[in-house]
Amino acid sequence: MISRKLLTMVISAGIVVSAVVNVNAAPQSQRLWGLDRYETCSSIVNQGWTSTSYYAVIVNGENFPDALSAAPLAEKYNAPILLTQDDTLNSNTVNELKRLNVKNVIIVGGEGVVKPVVESAINKLGIQTSRYRGQDRDETALKVASQIGTKNGIIVAVNSDYADALSAAPIAAREQMPIILVSKDTYNFGLQSFIQMNNIPKTYVLGDSNVISDRVASIFPNVQRITGNNKYERNINIINTFKDKLNFNNLYLAYSEQFADALSGSVLAANNYNPVILVGNEISDVTNNFVKNNLNSVNNIIALGGHAVIKDSLVNGLISGTAQNPDDTNVDLYENEGNTPRNLLNGGFIVEKNGWIYYVKNGDKVCKIKTDGTQERVLSVAKNPRSINVVEDTIYYVGDTSNSSINNSYTGAVSIFKGYTDNTSFNSLVTKREENYGQEYPYMQVEGNSVCYSPNFRFISRENANYYEEFHKLSVDTNEDKISSGEYFKSMIVKNGYVYFSTLYNDEIRKMPISGNKKKDGTIDNKEINFGIKGTVLDVVNDYIYYTDTNGDNYRIKEDGSNKTKVANITDKFIIHGDWIYYILKDSDNLGQLHKMKFDGTQDVGLDAYKVSSFAITGDWIYYRISGNGNIYRLQLDGTRKEEFPDKIGVKSIDDIDVSVKKGDSYKLPVVIRGIMGDDSTQYFGVTWDKKDIDTNTVGIYKFSGTVNGYNKKVTLSVRVY
């Protein structure tokens, strides 16, 4: 009898040991992703809803504010969240609606966020629709909150950023607590009325008084703040606050610099009581420690989104418990590039992203407009804005702080500004005193959540320390402004997580990670790669380094030293696009004509753009500005369809030309003439004359008839030979 008990105990012990071994097994990794946010959303929905769903919730996939309150509503109806563009029902969303045999779609957001044409497209699928909307994002959140109820409490998040609301979304969904959005310092009557009309047993305010002021927090009953020094600390502190209600068998990872993947996955996570953990390009210590401390409970770590945003090395490090901040050498940020290097070196006055064009208007405004020419909107007013970068829902630019609509304590200074593409609130990330107009921050490019910039060739910082041609990497998450310890730069290009540069004194062309070449303790970590060539870096395109050697000749070469090929000589203002080099021709006539040619200099074609001072290529268009004129003009890549942007103003008039030439003197017919546009601005046009030349050896008056593309009248040239 005793031996049987012992045997039973031994067997039981064996089962326990086996169970412990199983629990301690390394978590499995999984990735739900697609080529874009819409395919990623579809992949997430396929995972969570395998058969049918009577309901679906649809939100704008490009615009976060109205979408933030959707998770509790979707969970209430056991519905997936699907994404759409504002004016087009995405094909991935159509496929999911059909696969799930959805009968009723709930749209979150007004008709400016999800347009009636999208609702009509849903109805044509035989699906009924309803819509929750308000006058703004805060009121929309209240409309949704009224459907959820407040008996379990509410969650209050700031309306100007999405990270805190997304951190709480799975918990809010599972616990059926509505997410209320507020401004930092103000609230409206509608919110007061909502509070008075509802019994709210608990209010969770996300963030300290620097995020949501005490004035705003005090209007809510039974407040508990969940704080943290940054979005990652608040993310983990939110999870820990509700730890007893969560199951850590699955941990969902979402990229902190875009809202769509986290929102799409929030209801899937809520269905299984799982949290969503925010990660950037680097793992914060608080995130690393949280995962490590709970690793024994984790069966699966599921990345929401592609490899470019959540790297395999990051996931594997969390699984093994050895996660470290990855070197930037392992970071491919190309898909999150805010603008192209050459566009930025040419002024950075325009960029096209996600169906919108962001641009500088009249030299003092940052605006956006749909690619179809509708919905133009002023985002910011500042003196001499430039270097526009757009990454996901965030816009960055350089601008002078004087004459600015942005609150800033500095005068006679220049800042790098950050804001969101859907509102007019911008903050200064870094500021320096202006010494030379338009020369501060000569290079500023955003890759992912890093602002890469050079302050100037020479300036005095706020600490009155002298600097010369530095390179900085500024984290938009932590505001850490890291100065690289590389040698002084003669030229630089930021590409795919590296800075390519030539040294100031010996012209060596090198590259190093954008994080620089110092370890955290300040010691040198030799990450620089010397390519063994000398000259000036021009560009890095498709694994080729384009450079001018010390003799003034232009080449391109693979990074491994192979395929070195001589290319045509080009000016300092050029852009490599496809198989062509676009450039501004410098000639004795000072026409400033835009040209394109093949790499070897063949097929050199002059385009109908003259007196060009700067240009950019974005989308299918060449955008350019001309000397003495703040307007923007554009033409297609093949040189056709020239027009003023964004107003498409036509030519109002072109004056006839009268010239006098002394007998026997040479005279060339003009190839460019000046026209007056509909807004009274000046533009220059190529002209084709009915005769090619003139014999000035005979006294008389000679008439020529000229044709200008886009102008329906003939232009007359009268040459008097005397």
C-alpha positions in Angstrom: 0.0 0.0 0.0 2.8 2.3 0.9 4.7 1.5 -2.3 1.6 2.1 -4.3 1.3 5.6 -2.8 4.9 6.3 -3.4 4.5 5.1 -7.0 1.5 7.5 -7.4 3.5 10.3 -5.9 6.4 9.6 -8.2 4.1 9.5 -11.2 2.4 12.7 -10.1 5.8 14.3 -9.6 6.8 13.3 -13.1 3.6 14.9 -14.5 4.4 18.1 -12.6 8.0 18.1 -13.9 6.7 17.5 -17.4 4.3 20.3 -17.0 7.0 22.7 -15.7 9.2 21.7 -18.6 6.4 22.5 -21.0 5.7 25.8 -19.4 9.3 26.8 -19.6 9.6 25.9 -23.2 10.6 28.9 -25.4 7.6 30.8 -26.8 6.8 30.3 -30.5 6.9 33.3 -32.8 4.2 34.2 -35.3 3.8 37.1 -37.7 0.5 38.6 -39.1 1.4 40.9 -41.9 0.9 42.0 -45.5 2.4 44.3 -48.0 0.6 47.3 -46.4 -1.7 48.1 -43.5 -4.8 46.8 -45.4 -3.2 43.4 -46.1 -1.9 43.3 -42.5 -5.5 44.0 -41.3 -6.8 41.3 -43.5 -4.3 38.8 -42.2 -5.3 39.7 -38.6 -9.0 39.3 -39.3 -8.3 35.9 -41.0 -6.6 34.7 -37.8 -9.4 35.9 -35.5 -12.6 35.4 -37.6 -12.4 32.1 -39.4 -16.0 31.6 -40.4 -18.6 34.4 -40.5 -19.3 37.7 -38.7 -22.7 39.4 -38.8 -21.1 42.8 -37.9 -17.9 44.5 -38.9 -16.5 47.9 -37.8 -14.9 50.1 -40.5 -12.5 53.0 -39.7 -10.2 55.2 -41.7 -6.9 53.4 -42.1 -4.9 56.7 -42.8 -6.3 58.9 -40.0 -6.1 57.7 -36.4 -8.3 60.0 -34.2 -11.8 58.8 -34.9 -10.6 55.2 -35.1 -9.2 55.1 -31.6 -12.5 54.6 -29.9 -13.5 51.7 -32.1 -12.1 48.7 -30.2 -14.7 48.4 -27.4 -17.5 48.9 -30.0 -16.1 46.1 -32.2 -15.7 43.8 -29.2 -19.3 44.4 -28.1 -20.5 43.0 -31.4 -17.7 40.4 -31.7 -16.8 42.1 -34.9 -13.5 42.7 -36.6 -12.1 46.1 -37.3 -11.5 46.7 -41.0 -9.6 49.6 -42.6 -10.5 51.8 -45.5 -9.2 54.9 -47.3 -11.4 58.0 -46.9 -12.7 57.9 -50.4 -12.1 54.3 -51.6 -13.2 51.0 -50.2 -10.0 49.0 -50.1 -10.0 45.8 -52.0 -8.7 43.8 -49.0 -11.6 45.1 -47.0 -14.1 44.1 -49.7 -12.7 40.6 -49.7 -13.1 40.3 -46.0 -16.6 41.6 -46.0 -17.5 39.0 -48.6 -15.6 36.1 -46.9 -17.2 36.8 -43.5 -20.7 37.3 -45.1 -21.1 40.5 -43.1 -24.6 41.9 -42.9 -24.1 45.1 -41.0 -21.2 47.5 -41.0 -20.7 50.1 -38.3 -18.7 53.1 -39.6 -16.8 55.1 -37.0 -16.2 58.7 -38.1 -18.0 61.5 -40.0 -18.4 61.8 -43.7 -15.1 63.8 -43.9 -13.3 60.8 -42.5 -15.1 58.0 -44.3 -16.8 59.5 -47.3 -20.3 58.7 -48.5 -18.8 57.0 -51.6 -17.3 54.4 -49.3 -20.6 53.8 -47.5 -22.3 53.5 -50.9 -19.8 50.9 -52.0 -20.5 48.9 -48.9 -24.3 49.2 -49.5 -23.8 47.9 -53.1 -22.4 44.7 -51.5 -25.8 44.2 -49.9 -24.6 45.3 -46.5 -26.5 47.7 -44.2 -24.6 50.5 -42.6 -24.8 52.7 -39.6 -22.4 55.5 -38.5 -21.2 57.0 -35.3 -19.9 60.5 -35.8 -19.4 63.8 -34.0 -18.2 67.3 -34.9 -14.7 66.3 -34.0 -12.7 63.3 -32.7 -13.7 63.9 -29.1 -17.4 64.0 -29.9 -17.1 60.9 -32.1 -15.6 59.1 -29.1 -18.5 60.2 -26.9 -21.0 58.9 -29.5 -19.3 55.5 -29.4 -19.0 55.6 -25.6 -22.8 56.1 -25.3 -23.2 52.7 -27.0 -20.7 51.0 -24.7 -21.9 52.4 -21.4 -19.9 53.3 -18.3 -20.8 50.7 -15.7 -17.3 49.2 -15.8 -15.6 52.6 -15.9 -14.0 54.6 -18.6 -10.5 55.2 -20.0 -9.4 58.7 -20.9 -6.6 59.3 -23.4 -5.1 62.4 -25.1 -6.5 63.0 -28.5 -3.3 64.3 -30.2 -1.5 60.9 -30.1 -2.5 57.3 -30.5 0.0 55.4 -28.4 -1.8 55.5 -25.1 -5.2 54.8 -26.5 -3.9 51.8 -28.4 -2.1 50.5 -25.3 -5.4 50.5 -23.5 -7.6 49.4 -26.5 -7.5 45.5 -25.9 -8.3 46.1 -22.2 -11.0 48.6 -22.9 -12.5 46.3 -25.4 -12.5 43.2 -23.2 -13.7 45.1 -20.1 -16.2 47.1 -22.2 -14.9 50.5 -21.0 -15.2 53.3 -23.6 -12.2 55.3 -24.6 -12.8 59.0 -24.1 -10.5 61.4 -26.0 -9.6 64.8 -24.6 -7.3 67.7 -25.4 -4.5 68.2 -22.9 -5.8 71.4 -21.4 -9.4 71.9 -22.6 -12.7 70.1 -22.7 -16.1 70.9 -24.2 -19.7 71.1 -22.9 -20.5 67.7 -24.5 -18.0 66.0 -22.3 -19.4 67.7 -19.2 -22.9 66.6 -20.1 -21.7 63.0 -20.7 -20.2 62.8 -17.3 -23.3 64.3 -15.6 -25.6 61.8 -17.4 -23.6 58.7 -16.6 -22.6 56.8 -13.5 -18.9 56.3 -13.8 -17.4 54.1 -11.0 -13.8 54.5 -12.1 -11.8 56.7 -14.5 -8.4 55.7 -15.7 -6.5 58.7 -17.0 -3.6 57.8 -19.2 -0.6 60.0 -18.6 0.6 62.5 -16.0 -0.3 66.2 -16.1 2.2 66.8 -18.9 -0.1 64.6 -21.1 -3.5 65.4 -19.7 -3.6 68.4 -17.3 -5.0 68.3 -13.8 -7.7 70.8 -14.9 -9.0 68.3 -17.4 -8.5 65.2 -15.3 -10.4 66.8 -12.3 -13.7 66.9 -14.1 -13.9 63.1 -14.1 -15.0 61.1 -11.0 -12.9 58.5 -9.2 -9.7 59.2 -11.1 -6.7 56.9 -11.2 -3.8 58.1 -13.3 -1.6 55.6 -15.2 1.7 57.4 -15.9 5.1 56.8 -17.4 8.0 58.9 -18.7 7.2 57.9 -22.3 4.8 55.8 -24.4 6.6 52.6 -23.7 6.5 53.0 -19.9 2.8 53.9 -20.1 2.2 50.9 -22.3 3.7 48.5 -19.7 2.1 50.4 -16.8 -1.3 50.1 -18.4 -0.8 46.4 -18.8 0.4 46.0 -15.3 -2.6 47.9 -13.9 -4.9 45.3 -15.4 -2.6 42.4 -15.1 -5.1 40.3 -13.1 -7.6 40.5 -16.0 -5.1 39.6 -18.7 -3.7 36.3 -20.0 -0.1 36.4 -21.1 -0.1 33.2 -23.1 -0.1 35.4 -26.2 1.8 38.7 -26.4 1.0 40.8 -29.5 3.7 43.2 -30.6 2.8 46.4 -32.6 5.0 49.1 -34.1 4.7 52.3 -32.0 5.1 54.6 -35.0 1.9 53.7 -36.8 -1.5 53.1 -35.4 -3.2 50.9 -38.0 -1.6 47.5 -37.1 -2.1 47.9 -33.3 -5.7 49.0 -33.9 -6.4 46.1 -36.2 -5.0 43.6 -33.7 -6.7 45.1 -30.6 -9.9 43.2 -30.8 -8.1 39.9 -31.7 -6.0 40.4 -28.6 -9.1 41.3 -26.5 -10.8 38.1 -27.6 -8.2 36.1 -25.7 -7.6 38.6 -22.9 -4.1 39.3 -24.3 -2.2 42.6 -24.2 -0.6 44.6 -27.1 3.0 45.6 -26.5 4.4 48.6 -28.3 7.9 48.4 -29.7 9.9 50.9 -31.8 13.1 50.3 -33.7 14.7 49.8 -30.3 13.5 47.9 -27.3 13.0 50.1 -24.2 14.3 48.7 -21.0 10.9 48.6 -19.4 9.5 46.6 -22.3 12.4 44.2 -22.2 12.2 43.7 -18.5 8.4 43.1 -18.6 8.6 40.4 -21.3 11.6 38.8 -19.5 9.8 38.7 -16.2 6.7 37.1 -17.7 8.4 34.8 -20.2 7.4 31.6 -18.4 3.7 32.4 -19.0 4.1 33.1 -22.7 3.3 30.6 -25.4 3.4 32.8 -28.4 4.8 36.2 -29.4 2.9 37.5 -32.3 4.2 40.4 -34.4 1.6 42.6 -36.0 3.1 44.0 -39.2 6.0 43.3 -41.6 9.7 42.7 -41.1 10.6 46.3 -41.9 8.8 47.6 -38.8 9.2 44.7 -36.3 12.4 42.9 -37.1 12.9 39.2 -36.6 16.0 39.9 -34.5 13.9 41.9 -32.1 11.2 39.2 -31.8 13.9 36.4 -31.4 15.6 38.4 -28.7 12.4 38.8 -26.7 11.8 35.0 -27.1 15.2 34.1 -25.9 15.2 36.6 -23.1 18.3 38.2 -24.5 16.7 41.2 -26.3 19.1 44.1 -26.8 18.7 47.3 -28.6 19.7 46.3 -32.2 22.4 48.2 -33.9 21.1 50.5 -36.7 23.2 48.3 -39.0 20.4 45.8 -38.8 17.6 48.3 -39.4 16.1 48.6 -42.8 14.0 51.8 -42.7 13.5 52.4 -46.4 9.7 52.0 -46.2 9.6 54.6 -43.4 11.7 57.2 -45.2 10.2 60.6 -44.7 11.4 61.9 -48.1 14.2 61.1 -50.5 17.7 62.5 -49.8 18.0 64.3 -53.1 14.5 65.9 -52.8 15.7 67.2 -49.4 19.0 68.5 -50.6 17.0 70.3 -53.3 15.0 72.1 -50.6 12.5 69.4 -49.5 9.5 71.6 -50.4 7.2 68.8 -51.3 6.5 65.1 -50.8 3.6 62.7 -51.7 2.5 60.1 -49.1 -0.6 58.0 -48.7 -2.7 59.8 -51.3 -1.8 63.3 -50.0 0.7 65.8 -51.2 2.4 67.9 -48.5 4.1 71.1 -49.7 5.3 74.6 -49.0 3.0 77.3 -50.3 4.0 80.9 -50.9 7.1 80.4 -48.9 5.3 80.7 -45.5 2.8 77.8 -45.2 3.0 74.0 -44.9 -0.1 72.6 -46.7 -1.6 69.3 -47.8 -3.9 68.4 -50.6 -5.3 65.2 -52.0 -3.6 63.9 -55.1 -6.8 64.5 -57.0 -6.5 68.3 -56.2 -9.2 68.4 -53.5 -9.3 69.2 -49.8 -6.4 71.6 -49.6 -5.6 72.6 -46.1 -3.1 74.7 -44.3 -1.3 72.7 -41.6 1.2 75.2 -40.3 2.4 78.8 -40.8 6.1 79.5 -40.5 8.8 81.5 -42.1 10.8 79.8 -44.8 9.6 76.2 -44.2 11.6 73.4 -45.8 12.8 69.8 -45.5 9.3 68.3 -45.3 9.3 64.7 -44.2 6.2 62.5 -43.7 6.3 59.2 -42.0 2.9 57.4 -41.5 0.7 60.0 -39.7 3.5 62.4 -38.7 4.9 65.4 -40.5 8.2 67.1 -39.8 9.8 70.2 -41.3 12.4 72.9 -40.7 11.2 76.4 -40.2 12.1 79.8 -38.7 10.3 80.5 -35.5 9.7 84.2 -36.1 6.4 84.9 -37.9 5.2 81.5 -36.9 1.9 80.2 -35.8 3.7 77.8 -33.5 4.3 78.5 -29.8 8.0 78.8 -29.2 10.0 80.9 -26.7 12.8 81.5 -29.1 13.1 84.5 -31.5 15.4 84.7 -34.4 15.7 81.0 -34.3 15.1 77.9 -36.4 13.5 74.7 -35.3 12.7 71.2 -36.5 9.0 70.8 -36.0 6.8 67.7 -35.6 3.1 67.4 -35.9 0.4 65.1 -37.2 -1.0 65.2 -40.7 -4.6 65.6 -39.6 -4.3 68.7 -37.4 -2.5 72.0 -37.0 -0.7 71.3 -33.7 3.1 71.3 -34.1 5.8 71.1 -31.5 9.5 72.0 -31.7 11.9 69.1 -31.3 15.1 71.0 -31.4 15.9 74.7 -31.9 19.0 76.8 -32.6 19.6 80.4 -33.2 19.6 81.6 -36.8 22.9 82.9 -38.0 22.5 82.7 -41.8 19.0 82.9 -43.3 17.9 79.6 -44.7 21.2 77.8 -43.9 20.3 76.3 -40.5 19.7 72.5 -40.5 20.9 72.1 -44.0 20.1 68.4 -43.9 17.1 66.9 -42.1 15.7 63.5 -42.9 13.4 61.3 -41.0 13.8 57.5 -41.0 11.2 55.6 -38.9 11.3 57.2 -35.4 14.7 58.9 -35.9 15.3 62.5 -37.1 18.7 62.6 -38.8 20.1 66.1 -39.2 23.1 68.3 -39.4 22.7 71.6 -37.5 25.0 73.7 -39.7 28.5 73.9 -41.0 29.4 76.1 -38.1 27.2 77.4 -35.3 27.1 78.0 -31.5 24.7 75.8 -29.6 22.7 76.7 -26.6 25.6 75.5 -24.4 27.9 77.9 -26.3 30.0 75.0 -27.5 31.5 75.2 -31.0 30.5 72.6 -33.5 31.2 72.1 -37.2 29.3 69.8 -39.6 28.0 67.4 -37.0 25.5 64.6 -37.6 22.7 64.0 -35.1 20.2 61.3 -34.6 17.2 62.5 -32.6 14.8 59.9 -31.2 11.2 61.1 -31.4 10.3 58.6 -28.7 12.7 59.6 -26.0 14.0 63.0 -27.3 17.5 61.7 -27.0 19.7 63.8 -29.3 22.7 61.7 -30.1 25.8 63.3 -31.8 27.8 61.0 -33.9 31.5 60.8 -33.3 32.4 60.3 -37.0 34.9 62.7 -38.6 33.6 66.0 -39.9 31.4 65.6 -43.0 32.1 67.1 -46.3 28.9 65.6 -47.8 26.2 63.2 -46.5 23.3 61.0 -47.6 21.1 59.1 -45.2 19.8 55.8 -46.6 18.5 52.6 -45.1 19.6 53.3 -41.6 23.1 54.5 -42.6 24.7 57.8 -43.2 27.0 57.8 -46.2 29.6 60.6 -46.0 32.9 61.9 -47.2 35.4 63.1 -44.6 36.3 66.8 -44.6 40.1 66.6 -44.7 41.0 63.5 -46.8 37.8 63.0 -48.9 37.4 59.3 -47.8 33.9 58.0 -48.6 32.5 55.9 -45.7 29.3 54.9 -44.0 28.2 54.2 -40.5 24.9 53.5 -38.7 22.7 56.6 -38.1 23.3 55.9 -34.4 26.9 56.9 -34.8 30.0 55.0 -33.7 29.9 55.4 -30.0 28.7 52.8 -27.5 26.3 53.8 -24.7 29.2 54.3 -22.3 30.7 56.8 -24.7 33.6 54.6 -25.9 34.4 54.3 -29.6 32.6 51.4 -31.3 34.2 51.2 -34.8 31.2 50.7 -37.0 32.4 52.8 -39.8 33.0 51.2 -43.2 35.6 52.7 -45.5 34.8 52.0 -49.1 38.3 52.7 -50.3 37.3 55.5 -52.6 37.7 59.3 -52.4 35.5 62.1 -53.4 32.1 63.6 -52.6 29.0 61.4 -52.0 26.2 62.4 -54.4 23.5 59.8 -53.7 22.9 56.2 -52.8 20.3 54.4 -55.1 19.6 50.7 -55.4 22.9 49.7 -53.7 25.0 52.0 -55.9 27.0 54.8 -54.4 27.1 57.8 -56.8 30.1 60.1 -56.2 32.4 62.7 -57.7 36.0 61.7 -57.4 38.8 64.1 -56.5 39.4 64.8 -60.2 35.9 66.0 -60.7 34.6 62.9 -62.6 31.4 61.2 -61.6 31.1 57.4 -61.0 28.7 54.9 -59.5 30.0 51.8 -57.7 28.5 48.9 -55.7 29.2 48.9 -52.0 31.4 45.8 -52.4 33.6 47.7 -54.9 32.2 46.1 -58.0 30.6 47.5 -61.1 32.4 50.8 -61.1 31.0 52.8 -64.0 31.6 56.4 -65.1 28.5 58.5 -65.3 27.7 61.8 -66.9 28.8 65.0 -65.3 25.9 66.6 -63.5 25.2 69.8 -61.5 24.7 70.0 -57.8 20.9 70.0 -58.2 19.9 66.6 -59.6 17.8 63.6 -58.9 18.3 60.0 -60.0 15.0 58.4 -60.8 14.7 55.0 -62.5 17.1 54.9 -65.4 17.3 58.7 -65.7 19.2 61.6 -64.2 17.1 64.7 -63.9 19.1 67.9 -63.5 19.2 71.7 -63.9 21.5 72.7 -66.8 24.0 75.4 -66.1 24.7 77.3 -69.4 26.0 80.6 -70.6 22.4 81.8 -71.3 21.4 81.2 -67.7 18.2 79.6 -68.7 18.1 77.2 -65.8 16.4 74.5 -67.9 15.4 71.2 -66.4 16.9 68.3 -68.4 16.9 64.5 -68.2 19.5 62.1 -69.5 20.7 58.5 -69.3 23.5 57.7 -66.8 26.1 57.8 -69.6 25.0 61.2 -70.8 23.1 60.0 -73.8 19.5 60.9 -74.7 19.9 64.3 -73.0 16.4 65.9 -73.3 15.5 69.5 -72.3 12.1 69.7 -70.6 9.7 72.6 -70.7 10.8 74.1 -67.4 13.1 77.2 -67.2 14.7 79.4 -64.6 14.3 76.4 -62.2 15.8 77.1 -58.8 14.9 73.8 -57.1 12.9 70.7 -58.0 11.7 67.4 -56.5 10.3 64.1 -57.9 7.4 62.5 -56.0 4.7 60.3 -57.3 4.5 60.6 -61.1 5.4 64.3 -61.2 8.4 66.6 -61.3 7.6 69.6 -59.1 9.8 72.7 -59.4 10.2 76.3 -58.3 11.6 79.2 -60.4 13.9 82.0 -59.4 12.1 85.0 -57.9 8.7 83.2 -57.6 7.4 81.3 -54.6 4.9 79.3 -56.7 5.2 75.6 -57.5 4.8 74.2 -61.0 4.8 70.6 -62.1 5.1 68.4 -65.2 5.0 64.7 -65.7 8.2 62.7 -65.8 8.1 62.6 -69.6 7.9 66.4 -69.7 4.2 66.7 -70.6 1.2 68.3 -68.8 2.9 71.3 -67.5 0.7 73.2 -64.9 0.8 75.4 -61.9 0.4 73.5 -58.6 -2.0 73.1 -56.8 -4.3 75.6 -58.5 -3.6 74.6 -62.1 -3.7 78.3 -63.1 -3.3 78.8 -66.8 -1.3 81.4 -68.8 -3.1 84.7 -68.9 -0.9 86.5 -71.3 2.4 86.5 -73.1 3.7 89.8 -74.5 4.9 90.1 -78.1 8.6 90.8 -78.4 10.3 93.7 -80.1 14.0 93.9 -80.5 16.5 95.9 -82.5 19.7 94.5 -83.9 22.5 96.4 -85.7 23.2 95.3 -89.2 25.7 92.5 -89.3 25.5 91.6 -85.6 24.6 88.1 -84.7 21.2 87.4 -83.2 19.8 84.1 -81.8 16.1 83.7 -81.6 15.0 83.4 -77.9 14.2 79.8 -76.8 12.4 81.0 -73.6 9.9 83.7 -73.1 8.1 85.1 -70.1 4.4 84.6 -69.5 2.0 86.0 -66.9 -0.1 83.5 -65.2 -3.7 83.8 -64.0 -2.6 84.8 -60.6 -0.2 87.5 -62.0 2.8 85.4 -61.2 5.6 85.0 -63.7 6.5 81.8 -65.5 8.9 80.9 -68.3 8.0 78.8 -71.3 9.8 77.3 -74.2 8.8 78.7 -77.6 8.9 77.2 -81.1 9.3 79.8 -83.9 8.0 79.3 -87.5 11.5 80.1 -88.8 14.8 79.1 -87.3 17.1 82.0 -87.8 17.5 85.5 -89.3 19.9 87.1 -91.7 21.0 90.4 -90.1 23.0 91.6 -93.1 19.9 93.2 -94.6 18.2 96.2 -93.0 14.5 95.6 -92.5 11.8 94.3 -90.1 11.5 90.6 -89.7 8.4 88.9 -88.2 8.4 85.5 -86.4 5.3 83.6 -85.1 5.9 81.5 -82.0 3.9 78.6 -80.4 3.9 78.0 -76.7 2.4 74.8 -75.2 -0.7 75.6 -73.1 -1.2 79.0 -74.6 -3.9 79.3 -77.3 -2.5 82.4 -79.0 0.5 83.0 -81.2 3.4 85.1 -79.9 5.0 87.6 -82.3 8.7 88.4 -82.4 9.6 91.5 -84.4 13.3 92.0 -85.1 14.3 95.4 -86.6 17.6 95.3 -88.3 19.0 98.8 -88.7 
